[in-house]
Amino acid sequence: MEDFKRILVVSRMTMYCREAVHYGISLARKYNAELSILHVVHNPFGIEGWNLPIVSLEAEYQKLFEEAKADLDRIIREEKAKGFPIRELIKSGDPTEEVLKTVKDEKIDLLILLAHEEGRIEHFLFGRSNEELIRRMPCSIMLVKKEPKAIHW
């Protein structure tokens, strides 16, 4: 196994992303690697030609985004307080292109992505970029599978 010097975790701003962040922190500690977390702000409501009344869906998207961001910010703050440096990168645009550009620009050795099964609404809100990223990625990839908690009746 190669030593990783630069690790990038892609945060999709869902409740499951904290698992990918924890893997990134663990591996960065193990390999004494630089860790960056990339947030790509993808606004599905900015699509041209979109003319449906979607105010409530857009508000729900914003609420979900803010809650996930607050949770990830807390994790990052806690790790930084322990003396572990984490760079947070925030970019706007097409998720696939922004991730590819960041991997190239930052010379990333390992990309960590969330791999849980998403519903159609998550694909719409956050983009469906894992498949394309896997095909086009110039570095190693780790897919983190996080199953939703079972509902007990």
Phi and psi in degrees as a GROMACS rama.xvg file:
@    title "Ramachandran Plot"
@    xaxis  label "Phi"
@    yaxis  label "Psi"
@TYPE xy
-77.8603  157.759  GLU-2
-85.0251  132.655  ASP-3
-94.2815  130.55  PHE-4
-103.127  -31.418  LYS-5
-134.43  119.565  ARG-6
-116.179  136.957  ILE-7
-123.218  125.613  LEU-8
-104.193  129.812  VAL-9
-94.7567  120.017  VAL-10
-96.0265  124.138  SER-11
-101.657  10.9239  ARG-12
58.8754  41.2375  MET-13
-118.281  166.683  THR-14
-64.5527  -18.1369  MET-15
-86.193  -10.1075  TYR-16
-66.9218  -24.5055  CYS-17
-60.1341  -30.5053  ARG-18
-65.2014  -43.6325  GLU-19
-63.7665  -39.3154  ALA-20
-62.4925  -42.9722  VAL-21
-62.7248  -39.0571  HIS-22
-63.2986  -42.4598  TYR-23
-60.5681  -44.1413  GLY-24
-62.7496  -46.2955  ILE-25
-60.8765  -47.3635  SER-26
-68.8937  -37.3433  LEU-27
-63.4254  -39.6057  ALA-28
-64.1642  -46.9448  ARG-29
-60.2875  -43.2113  LYS-30
-97.3011  4.61106  TYR-31
51.8058  46.2876  ASN-32
-101.025  159.544  ALA-33
-75.0718  137.25  GLU-34
-119.466  129.155  LEU-35
-124.572  145.876  SER-36
-118.694  124.756  ILE-37
-104.869  124.471  LEU-38
-107.942  120.001  HIS-39
-104.993  115.426  VAL-40
-81.9704  109.829  VAL-41
-115.857  113.74  HIS-42
-99.5905  100.414  ASN-43
-69.1795  -12.9406  PRO-44
-88.7514  -3.1708  PHE-45
-90.7345  9.44254  GLY-46
-67.6875  127.667  ILE-47
-65.3775  143.28  GLU-48
87.6551  -3.24995  GLY-49
-81.3244  112.803  TRP-50
-131.399  22.6401  ASN-51
-85.082  150.52  LEU-52
-73.6604  101.062  PRO-53
-122.629  27.0034  ILE-54
-56.1791  -45.9935  VAL-55
-66.8425  -37.9774  SER-56
-66.7159  -40.748  LEU-57
-64.4803  -40.2047  GLU-58
-64.8221  -39.577  ALA-59
-65.0334  -41.2694  GLU-60
-59.5658  -46.6855  TYR-61
-61.9791  -41.9431  GLN-62
-63.1741  -46.4001  LYS-63
-60.4586  -44.3526  LEU-64
-59.7767  -47.7908  PHE-65
-65.3507  -39.9003  GLU-66
-65.6766  -44.661  GLU-67
-66.0365  -41.0065  ALA-68
-62.1629  -43.1646  LYS-69
-61.7407  -41.2019  ALA-70
-65.1665  -45.7802  ASP-71
-67.2225  -37.5471  LEU-72
-60.239  -39.8623  ASP-73
-62.4842  -45.5663  ARG-74
-60.1408  -46.1358  ILE-75
-63.6682  -44.244  ILE-76
-58.6294  -44.0761  ARG-77
-61.6764  -43.3312  GLU-78
-67.7557  -39.9095  GLU-79
-65.0692  -36.1948  LYS-80
-64.3191  -29.017  ALA-81
-81.4097  -0.927503  LYS-82
93.3291  7.75675  GLY-83
-94.1465  117.354  PHE-84
-77.0795  132.811  PRO-85
-132.929  128.759  ILE-86
-92.9874  134.699  ARG-87
-110.672  122.233  GLU-88
-111.134  130.772  LEU-89
-122.009  121.249  ILE-90
-128.214  160.236  LYS-91
-125.437  138.083  SER-92
139.732  -157.004  GLY-93
-70.386  122.108  ASP-94
-55.408  -45.893  PRO-95
-61.181  -48.8472  THR-96
-65.6752  -38.4497  GLU-97
-68.1462  -38.518  GLU-98
-65.7796  -47.6915  VAL-99
-59.2251  -43.4886  LEU-100
-63.7301  -42.6252  LYS-101
-65.6704  -42.2108  THR-102
-58.7302  -43.8835  VAL-103
-69.1708  -50.3935  LYS-104
-63.36  -37.1421  ASP-105
-93.722  -0.1734  GLU-106
53.7504  54.1116  LYS-107
-74.5982  137.326  ILE-108
-94.809  -30.4178  ASP-109
-140.907  127.949  LEU-110
-107.671  130.956  LEU-111
-113.86  123.507  ILE-112
-124.482  151.983  LEU-113
-76.1685  137.917  LEU-114
-127.443  17.3467  ALA-115
-72.1898  159.926  HIS-116
-73.0765  120.651  GLU-117
-101.613  154.238  GLU-118
-83.2117  173.716  GLY-119
-61.1212  -36.5073  ARG-120
-66.4645  -37.5147  ILE-121
-66.6798  -38.3856  GLU-122
-61.4135  -40.2037  HIS-123
-68.0818  -46.3308  PHE-124
-73.065  -38.189  LEU-125
-113.735  -0.713606  PHE-126
85.1962  158.127  GLY-127
-120.609  85.7044  ARG-128
-114.451  -9.62807  SER-129
-56.7894  -46.3607  ASN-130
-59.727  -45.5581  GLU-131
-68.8526  -39.5009  GLU-132
-61.0077  -43.4135  LEU-133
-59.3066  -41.3465  ILE-134
-69.9916  -32.9113  ARG-135
-103.219  -4.14296  ARG-136
-72.1263  129.596  MET-137
-88.4185  2.50144  PRO-138
-129.501  178.822  CYS-139
-68.323  151.944  SER-140
-130.352  138.47  ILE-141
-119.173  124.03  MET-142
-101.192  124.947  LEU-143
-99.422  118.107  VAL-144
-95.4022  119.571  LYS-145
-127.407  113.07  LYS-146
-82.0507  139.957  GLU-147
-61.3301  148.329  PRO-148
-63.8057  140.153  LYS-149
-70.201  145.883  ALA-150
-92.9084  122.807  ILE-151
-100.882  130.638  HIS-152
